[in-house]
Amino acid sequence: MLGTDDRNLGSRPKAHKVNEGKAMSDVFVAQGLLRDAFPLRRYGKLDNVFFEACKFVQRLVNKEFTQRRARSIWEGTARRIDAEEMDALRLAVIEETKREQRELRARLATLDAQIASFDAVKAEASVAARRRRAS
């Protein structure tokens, strides 16, 4: 017997994380950004999310951004996130926020018009009731 230790010499324990629980990794930040920028409720299914994410991010980065890359970020299994990818995802969140704001303003305008029409109908009904009482 050459050694006194009976454990496998090829195994190495994982290094202890210094900032465990105190700081988020870039992968998880990017995962949150991707999910905020391309919400599943808007696109219906993940394939559409990954396609739209690729289409948007590919314009802003120098390297190829594939659907497989988008999926690994979505699932949080990417090993690293490049700075230009992170910047593109932040810009995508801004664009999604602006789009959602436009949609909400349009919806509020529609609701305001409906409420105004309800008020007009109510006012017409009260005028008609007054006329009936007066005649």
Helices and strands as residue ranges (DSSP letters): H 26-37, H 40-43, H 46-58, H 67-75, H 83-134
